[in-house]
């Protein structure tokens, strides 16, 4: 222990004064004279100086990291608010996103190394007169984006490509080389200026052969270290105005901000659709003489509630994820659609019926409300009502009022790559459900269905009905049963028994490791699930016998499918919008 004491003021309390003027305190008389005062910094400089050095070094390192990971130039600030579709890819994302993306991309043989990936890009540009590695990579910056607007009438789509440049001289050299190439020579070029920016405008030459009649005018410029290639000079003017603050930008839009707020901020790419603008332009199209002559068009219905949509792409350690969101104006939705979105339910209960042997399925929990919403959108069209009555969906004996909402369809490939599968419908009336299945099979057989046979399996009554013209060796012998509030119509009795076993033995697909990994990466408690076991499907196709229906797919010669393990799409909803998550799990 260190017993040294720094005898500076503050280390000892000041002695009390003697106001009565008596003899000095003998104790105080023995104190040594006060040492010269040392500042707080002087006392702790041995600790402070190294600490300050560490702070400076750490700050410098952090600043360097930020400069590396954050693009110095942003495309967003020059995208006009008038665009309807906008997409941007971040070529220099966060460290975690970059590592996860490279891990994913390098799992595929054709892109297993950065060199192979560059070769693929060179191949894609082989007919343009330039190469990726020689002409683009040396100046390519942190972002690439695309913006487009829905045109009026039959006009050309205004579109612009944005590429951030980290070396404008090299970028201009690439543009000049592109202009001198075989495609560029089909245009007549001249320079103009706007807002202090030089714009190069190209228009098809009059000597171009007839086959090049599809060529359109275009323009390019380098604006604030961003290469802009647009479909017209006028669009470049709009982009310059947005960049220089003379017109509104997309990123300043309240709708844009509200839509993106529901997506992850750490992402590789983003796509956005301006819903209100698109609907407005579509409504304008409906006012044309042609549209007015179509008496069946009454309006856009629930589509008028569409405010915007966006999708964000990101990378995980085990795959790729795309999160999507759709914003709606609940006040513009029909009552039935608003009810369906507000009571989307959860698909977990019906997934508990799907066998673990299934290769794929689709399940959701609001079939009854979804059907009712679709019928309401169709309006009082008698042909629609007649069709739904004929299949037993609506009408006095219709099944619609007795559906609980649970729905699923599943499928499995056998060794011959012929699918077997089943449809599951939740119901509160077993008798009505059996009648509905009988009617459906009767319609499928065009009234020529064979006599149904009844058997019992694990206490469940199974009805089998052959369809004329389809032999049992064709892997189709419909069978149905109703148990525990679920109606099941399967392609074969064997498939129906597998579903009964999964339900009774609690061995459904939720126990499968591949599905579990995919579900873990998805939305929790989703209203709907679409799932494919890609590894099993690819293996079934690769090992299919000669002469099978998939022999022409040539999957046996490609290794780029091997890394795929599973795909899953989950979704949920509320009256003000929907969210979806797409996940690809890799091996």
C-alpha positions in Angstrom: 0.0 0.0 0.0 1.2 3.5 -0.8 1.4 5.7 2.3 2.8 8.7 0.7 0.8 11.9 1.3 0.9 15.0 -0.9 0.9 17.8 1.8 -0.8 20.4 -0.4 -3.8 22.4 0.6 -6.8 20.2 0.7 -5.0 17.2 2.1 -5.6 18.4 5.7 -8.3 20.5 7.2 -7.4 24.1 7.9 -6.7 24.7 11.7 -9.3 26.6 13.6 -8.6 30.3 14.1 -8.0 31.8 17.6 -10.3 34.8 17.8 -9.4 35.5 21.5 -5.7 36.2 20.6 -4.4 33.5 23.0 -1.3 31.5 22.6 -1.1 29.5 19.4 -2.2 25.9 19.5 0.8 23.8 20.3 -0.4 21.2 17.8 -0.6 23.7 15.0 2.8 25.1 16.0 4.4 21.8 15.1 3.1 21.7 11.5 5.8 22.3 8.8 5.5 25.3 6.6 3.0 24.9 3.7 4.6 23.6 0.5 4.1 25.5 -2.8 0.5 24.9 -4.2 0.3 22.2 -6.8 -2.7 22.3 -9.3 -5.1 19.4 -9.7 -3.7 18.7 -13.2 -0.1 18.6 -11.8 -1.1 16.0 -9.3 -2.8 13.7 -11.8 -0.9 14.5 -15.0 0.8 11.1 -15.0 -2.7 9.5 -15.4 -4.3 12.3 -17.5 -1.7 12.5 -20.3 -1.8 8.8 -21.2 -5.6 8.8 -20.9 -5.9 11.8 -23.2 -3.6 10.1 -25.7 -5.8 7.1 -25.7 -8.9 9.2 -26.2 -7.3 11.1 -29.1 -6.2 7.8 -30.7 -9.6 6.3 -30.1 -11.4 9.3 -31.5 -9.2 9.3 -34.6 -9.8 5.6 -35.2 -13.6 6.0 -34.8 -13.5 9.0 -37.2 -11.6 7.0 -39.7 -14.0 4.1 -39.4 -17.0 6.5 -39.9 -15.3 8.0 -42.9 -14.8 4.5 -44.4 -18.3 3.2 -43.7 -20.3 6.4 -44.4 -20.4 7.7 -47.9 -19.2 11.2 -48.3 -21.8 11.9 -51.0 -25.4 10.8 -50.6 -27.7 10.2 -53.5 -30.9 10.8 -51.4 -30.4 14.6 -51.4 -30.8 14.9 -55.1 -33.8 12.7 -55.8 -36.8 14.8 -56.7 -40.0 14.5 -54.6 -41.9 13.8 -57.8 -40.5 10.3 -58.4 -42.8 7.3 -57.9 -40.2 4.6 -57.5 -36.8 4.8 -55.9 -34.2 2.2 -55.1 -30.7 2.5 -53.7 -28.0 0.0 -53.0 -25.3 0.7 -50.3 -22.0 -0.6 -51.6 -20.2 0.3 -48.4 -22.6 -0.8 -45.6 -21.9 -1.4 -41.9 -19.2 -3.8 -41.0 -21.7 -6.5 -39.9 -23.8 -6.2 -43.0 -20.7 -6.3 -45.2 -19.3 -9.4 -43.5 -22.7 -11.2 -43.6 -23.2 -10.3 -47.3 -19.7 -11.6 -48.3 -20.3 -14.7 -46.3 -23.6 -15.3 -48.2 -22.3 -14.4 -51.7 -19.1 -16.5 -51.3 -21.2 -19.6 -50.7 -22.2 -19.8 -54.3 -19.6 -21.3 -56.8 -20.0 -18.5 -59.4 -19.3 -15.8 -56.7 -17.1 -17.8 -54.3 -14.4 -15.1 -54.5 -14.3 -11.4 -55.1 -12.5 -12.1 -58.3 -15.2 -14.4 -59.6 -17.8 -11.8 -58.6 -16.0 -9.1 -60.6 -15.8 -11.5 -63.6 -19.5 -11.9 -63.5 -20.0 -8.2 -63.7 -17.5 -7.9 -66.5 -19.5 -10.5 -68.4 -22.7 -8.6 -67.9 -21.1 -5.5 -69.5 -19.3 -7.2 -72.4 -21.6 -5.7 -75.0 -21.3 -2.1 -73.7 -17.7 -1.4 -74.7 -16.6 -1.0 -71.1 -15.6 -3.4 -68.2 -16.4 -3.3 -64.6 -12.9 -4.0 -63.3 -11.2 -1.6 -65.7 -13.7 1.3 -66.2 -16.1 1.3 -63.3 -14.5 -0.2 -60.2 -11.7 2.4 -60.0 -14.1 5.2 -59.3 -17.2 3.5 -58.0 -18.4 5.0 -54.7 -20.7 4.0 -51.9 -24.1 4.1 -53.5 -26.0 3.1 -56.7 -29.6 4.2 -57.1 -32.5 4.2 -59.6 -35.5 6.6 -59.7 -38.5 6.5 -62.0 -41.8 8.2 -62.4 -45.1 6.8 -63.9 -45.7 8.6 -67.2 -48.9 10.3 -68.3 -50.6 8.3 -71.1 -48.3 6.5 -73.4 -45.3 8.7 -72.8 -41.8 7.2 -72.1 -41.0 6.4 -68.5 -38.8 9.1 -66.9 -35.9 7.2 -65.3 -32.5 8.1 -63.9 -29.5 6.1 -62.7 -27.3 7.5 -59.9 -23.8 6.3 -59.1 -21.6 7.9 -56.5 -18.1 8.7 -57.7 -15.0 8.8 -55.7 -12.9 10.0 -58.7 -14.8 12.3 -61.0 -12.0 12.3 -63.6 -12.1 8.5 -63.9 -15.9 8.5 -64.0 -15.9 11.0 -66.9 -13.3 8.9 -68.7 -15.6 5.9 -68.4 -18.6 7.9 -69.7 -16.5 9.2 -72.6 -15.5 5.6 -73.5 -19.1 4.4 -73.2 -20.1 7.3 -75.6 -17.5 6.2 -78.1 -18.6 2.6 -78.0 -20.8 0.7 -80.4 -24.0 1.8 -78.7 -22.8 5.3 -78.0 -22.0 5.9 -81.7 -25.7 5.6 -82.5 -26.3 8.9 -80.8 -25.5 12.5 -81.6 -24.0 14.2 -78.6 -23.7 17.9 -77.5 -23.1 19.7 -74.2 -25.4 22.2 -72.4 -25.2 23.9 -69.0 -27.7 24.2 -66.2 -27.1 25.4 -62.6 -23.4 25.5 -63.2 -23.4 21.8 -64.2 -22.3 20.6 -67.7 -24.9 18.2 -69.1 -24.1 15.9 -72.1 -27.3 15.2 -74.2 -27.6 12.4 -76.7 -30.2 11.9 -79.3 -30.4 9.0 -81.9 -28.7 9.8 -85.2 -30.9 10.0 -88.3 -28.6 7.5 -90.0 -29.3 4.8 -87.5 -30.7 1.6 -89.2 -34.4 0.8 -88.8 -33.7 -1.9 -86.3 -32.5 0.8 -83.9 -35.9 2.6 -83.9 -36.3 1.8 -80.2 -33.4 4.1 -79.3 -34.4 7.0 -77.1 -32.8 10.3 -76.2 -30.8 10.5 -73.0 -28.4 12.7 -71.0 -25.7 12.4 -68.4 -23.9 14.7 -66.0 -21.7 14.5 -62.9 -23.5 16.3 -60.1 -21.9 16.8 -56.7 -19.7 13.7 -57.2 -22.6 11.6 -58.5 -22.8 10.3 -62.0 -26.4 10.8 -63.2 -27.6 9.1 -66.4 -31.2 10.0 -67.2 -33.8 9.5 -69.9 -34.0 13.2 -70.7 -32.3 16.5 -70.2 -35.4 17.8 -68.4 -35.1 15.1 -65.7 -31.4 16.0 -65.2 -32.6 19.6 -64.6 -35.0 18.4 -61.9 -32.2 16.4 -60.2 -29.9 19.5 -60.2 -32.7 21.6 -58.8 -33.3 19.1 -55.9 -29.5 18.9 -55.2 -29.2 22.6 -55.1 -32.2 23.1 -52.9 -34.5 24.8 -55.5 -37.1 22.1 -55.4 -38.5 19.5 -53.0 -36.6 16.3 -52.3 -38.0 12.8 -51.8 -36.3 12.4 -48.5 -38.1 15.5 -47.1 -41.5 13.9 -47.8 -43.5 13.0 -44.7 -44.9 9.9 -46.5 -41.3 8.7 -47.3 -40.2 9.2 -43.7 -43.2 7.5 -42.2 -42.9 4.5 -44.6 -39.2 4.0 -43.9 -39.6 4.3 -40.2 -41.0 0.8 -40.1 -37.9 -0.7 -41.7 -34.5 -1.6 -40.2 -32.0 1.2 -40.5 -29.0 -1.1 -41.0 -29.5 -2.4 -44.5 -27.8 -3.2 -47.8 -30.5 -1.8 -50.1 -33.8 0.0 -50.1 -36.7 0.3 -52.5 -39.6 2.7 -52.1 -42.9 3.2 -53.9 -44.9 6.5 -53.6 -48.4 5.1 -53.2 -50.4 8.3 -53.3 -48.6 9.6 -56.4 -49.1 6.2 -58.2 -52.8 6.0 -57.3 -53.3 9.6 -58.4 -51.8 8.9 -61.8 -53.8 5.7 -62.2 -57.0 7.6 -61.4 -56.0 10.0 -64.2 -55.8 7.1 -66.6 -59.3 6.0 -65.6 -60.6 9.3 -66.9 -59.5 8.8 -70.4 -62.2 8.1 -73.1 -61.2 4.5 -73.3 -61.5 3.9 -69.6 -64.7 5.8 -69.4 -66.2 3.5 -72.0 -65.6 0.5 -69.7 -68.8 0.5 -67.7 -67.4 -2.1 -65.3 -64.8 0.2 -63.9 -66.2 2.0 -60.9 -63.0 3.1 -59.2 -60.0 1.7 -57.5 -61.7 0.5 -54.4 -59.4 -0.3 -51.5 -56.4 0.6 -53.7 -57.2 4.3 -52.9 -56.0 3.6 -49.4 -52.5 2.9 -50.6 -50.1 5.5 -49.3 -46.7 3.9 -49.8 -44.6 0.8 -49.7 -40.9 0.1 -49.0 -38.5 -2.9 -48.9 -35.2 -3.1 -47.1 -32.6 -5.8 -47.9 -30.2 -6.9 -45.2 -27.8 -9.8 -44.5 -27.7 -12.3 -41.6 -25.0 -14.7 -40.7 -27.2 -17.5 -42.1 -28.8 -15.8 -45.1 -30.5 -12.8 -46.7 -33.6 -10.9 -45.3 -36.0 -8.5 -47.1 -38.4 -6.5 -44.8 -41.4 -4.9 -46.6 -44.0 -2.5 -45.3 -47.2 -1.2 -46.9 -48.8 2.0 -45.4 -52.6 2.3 -45.7 -55.1 5.0 -45.0 -57.6 3.1 -42.9 -60.3 5.7 -43.5 -60.4 4.8 -47.2 -60.7 1.0 -46.7 -64.0 -0.8 -47.0 -65.4 -2.0 -43.6 -64.8 -5.7 -44.5 -61.2 -5.1 -45.5 -60.5 -3.0 -42.4 -62.0 -5.8 -40.3 -59.8 -8.4 -42.1 -56.6 -6.4 -41.5 -57.5 -5.7 -37.9 -58.3 -9.4 -37.1 -55.5 -11.1 -39.1 -55.1 -13.8 -36.4 -52.1 -16.1 -36.1 -51.2 -19.1 -38.4 -49.6 -21.1 -35.6 -52.7 -23.3 -34.9 -53.1 -24.5 -38.5 -49.4 -25.0 -38.9 -49.7 -27.6 -36.1 -51.5 -29.8 -38.6 -48.8 -29.8 -41.3 -46.6 -32.9 -41.4 -42.9 -32.5 -41.0 -42.4 -34.4 -44.3 -44.0 -31.5 -46.2 -41.7 -29.7 -48.6 -43.7 -26.5 -48.6 -46.9 -24.9 -47.4 -48.9 -21.7 -47.2 -51.0 -21.0 -44.1 -53.0 -18.0 -42.8 -55.6 -17.3 -40.2 -58.3 -15.1 -41.7 -59.7 -16.9 -44.8 -63.3 -16.1 -43.9 -62.7 -12.3 -43.6 -60.5 -12.3 -46.7 -63.1 -14.0 -48.8 -65.8 -11.6 -47.5 -63.6 -8.6 -48.3 -63.1 -9.9 -51.9 -66.8 -10.4 -52.3 -67.5 -6.9 -51.1 -65.0 -5.5 -53.6 -66.7 -7.4 -56.4 -70.0 -5.6 -55.6 -73.4 -6.8 -56.5 -72.2 -8.6 -59.7 -74.7 -11.5 -60.1 -72.2 -13.6 -62.0 -69.8 -13.6 -59.0 -72.6 -14.5 -56.6 -73.8 -17.3 -58.9 -70.2 -18.8 -59.1 -69.7 -18.7 -55.3 -73.1 -20.2 -54.7 -72.4 -23.0 -57.2 -69.3 -24.2 -55.4 -71.0 -24.1 -52.0 -69.1 -21.1 -50.7 -72.1 -18.8 -50.2 -75.8 -19.2 -50.2 -78.2 -20.7 -47.6 -76.1 -23.8 -47.3 -72.7 -22.1 -47.9 -69.7 -22.9 -45.9 -68.4 -19.3 -45.6 -70.4 -18.5 -42.4 -68.9 -21.7 -40.8 -65.3 -21.1 -41.5 -63.1 -20.1 -38.5 -60.5 -18.5 -40.7 -57.7 -21.1 -40.4 -56.4 -22.2 -43.8 -53.4 -24.1 -45.1 -52.3 -25.9 -48.2 -49.2 -28.2 -48.1 -47.3 -30.3 -50.6 -44.6 -32.9 -50.7 -42.6 -34.3 -53.6 -42.2 -38.1 -53.8 -39.3 -39.9 -55.5 -40.9 -39.4 -58.9 -41.2 -35.7 -58.2 -44.9 -35.8 -58.4 -46.5 -33.7 -55.6 -49.0 -34.9 -53.1 -50.7 -32.5 -50.8 -53.8 -31.3 -48.9 -56.0 -28.3 -48.1 -57.0 -27.6 -44.5 -60.0 -25.4 -43.5 -61.0 -24.5 -40.0 -64.7 -25.0 -39.4 -67.3 -24.9 -36.6 -69.7 -27.3 -38.5 -68.4 -30.7 -39.5 -71.5 -31.7 -41.4 -71.4 -28.6 -43.5 -67.7 -29.1 -44.2 -68.3 -32.7 -45.4 -71.0 -31.5 -47.7 -68.8 -28.8 -49.0 -66.0 -31.3 -49.8 -68.5 -33.7 -51.5 -69.7 -30.8 -53.7 -66.2 -29.7 -54.6 -65.2 -33.2 -55.7 -68.5 -33.6 -57.6 -67.8 -30.4 -59.6 -64.2 -31.6 -60.3 -65.6 -34.9 -61.7 -68.3 -33.0 -63.7 -71.0 -35.0 -62.0 -69.3 -38.3 -62.9 -67.6 -39.0 -59.6 -67.5 -42.6 -58.4 -69.2 -43.9 -55.4 -67.5 -42.7 -52.2 -65.9 -45.2 -49.8 -65.6 -44.7 -46.1 -62.9 -46.1 -43.9 -61.7 -45.4 -40.3 -58.2 -44.4 -39.2 -57.3 -43.8 -35.6 -61.0 -43.1 -34.9 -61.4 -40.7 -37.8 -63.8 -41.3 -40.6 -62.1 -40.9 -44.0 -64.1 -40.5 -47.3 -62.4 -41.4 -50.5 -63.8 -40.6 -53.9 -62.2 -41.6 -57.2 -62.3 -39.1 -60.2 -63.1 -40.8 -63.5 -60.2 -40.7 -66.0 -57.6 -40.5 -63.2 -56.1 -43.8 -62.2 -54.7 -44.5 -58.7 -51.3 -44.9 -60.2 -51.4 -41.2 -61.2 -51.0 -40.4 -57.5 -54.4 -38.8 -57.1 -57.2 -40.4 -55.2 -59.0 -37.6 -53.2 -59.8 -38.3 -49.6 -61.3 -36.0 -46.9 -62.0 -36.0 -43.2 -63.2 -33.6 -40.6 -61.8 -33.7 -37.0 -61.2 -31.4 -34.1 -62.5 -28.3 -35.9 -60.5 -28.9 -39.1 -61.6 -30.1 -42.5 -58.8 -31.8 -44.6 -59.1 -32.6 -48.3 -56.0 -34.5 -49.4 -54.7 -35.8 -52.8 -54.4 -39.3 -51.4 -55.5 -41.3 -48.3 -51.8 -41.7 -47.4 -51.3 -37.9 -47.3 -54.5 -37.5 -45.2 -53.3 -40.0 -42.7 -49.9 -38.2 -42.4 -51.8 -35.1 -41.5 -53.9 -36.9 -38.9 -50.7 -38.4 -37.4 -49.0 -35.0 -37.2 -52.0 -33.5 -35.4 -52.6 -36.4 -33.0 -48.9 -37.1 -32.2 -47.8 -33.4 -32.1 -45.1 -34.1 -34.8 -46.0 -31.3 -37.1 -43.5 -29.3 -39.1 -42.8 -27.0 -36.2 -40.5 -29.8 -34.9 -38.4 -29.8 -38.1 -35.0 -28.2 -37.6 -34.9 -26.4 -41.0 -38.3 -24.9 -40.6 -37.4 -23.9 -37.0 -34.3 -22.0 -38.2 -36.4 -20.2 -40.9 -39.2 -19.4 -38.4 -36.7 -18.0 -35.9 -35.5 -15.4 -38.4 -39.1 -14.4 -39.3 -41.9 -12.3 -37.9 -43.0 -13.6 -34.5 -46.7 -14.8 -34.4 -47.3 -14.1 -38.0 -50.8 -14.0 -39.6 -49.6 -15.9 -42.7 -46.6 -18.1 -43.6 -45.3 -19.3 -46.9 -42.5 -21.8 -46.6 -40.3 -23.9 -48.9 -37.7 -26.4 -47.9 -35.4 -25.6 -50.7 -32.7 -28.2 -49.8 -35.2 -31.0 -49.9 -36.8 -29.8 -53.2 -33.5 -29.3 -54.9 -32.3 -32.8 -53.8 -35.6 -34.4 -55.0 -35.2 -32.8 -58.4 -31.5 -33.7 -58.6 -32.1 -37.3 -57.8 -35.2 -37.7 -59.9 -35.2 -40.8 -62.1 -34.7 -40.6 -65.9 -37.8 -39.7 -67.7 -39.3 -37.7 -64.9 -41.2 -34.5 -65.5 -38.3 -32.4 -64.2 -35.5 -34.0 -66.2 -35.3 -30.9 -68.4 -34.5 -28.6 -65.6 -30.7 -29.5 -65.7 -30.3 -28.9 -62.0 -27.8 -31.8 -61.8 -25.2 -29.6 -63.5 -25.4 -26.5 -61.4 -23.9 -26.1 -58.0 -25.4 -22.6 -57.4 -28.5 -24.2 -55.8 -26.6 -26.3 -53.3 -26.2 -23.5 -50.7 -30.0 -22.9 -50.6 -31.6 -24.3 -47.5 -35.0 -22.7 -47.0 -37.2 -19.8 -48.0 -39.9 -18.3 -45.8 -42.3 -15.4 -46.1 -44.2 -14.2 -43.1 -46.6 -11.3 -42.8 -48.9 -9.5 -40.3 -51.3 -6.6 -40.7 -53.3 -3.9 -39.0 -55.8 -1.3 -40.4 -53.0 1.1 -41.2 -50.8 -1.3 -43.1 -49.0 -4.6 -43.5 -45.5 -5.9 -42.8 -43.8 -8.8 -44.5 -40.4 -10.5 -44.1 -38.7 -12.6 -46.8 -35.9 -14.8 -45.6 -33.6 -17.1 -47.5 -31.6 -19.4 -45.3 -28.3 -20.7 -46.6 -26.5 -24.0 -45.9 
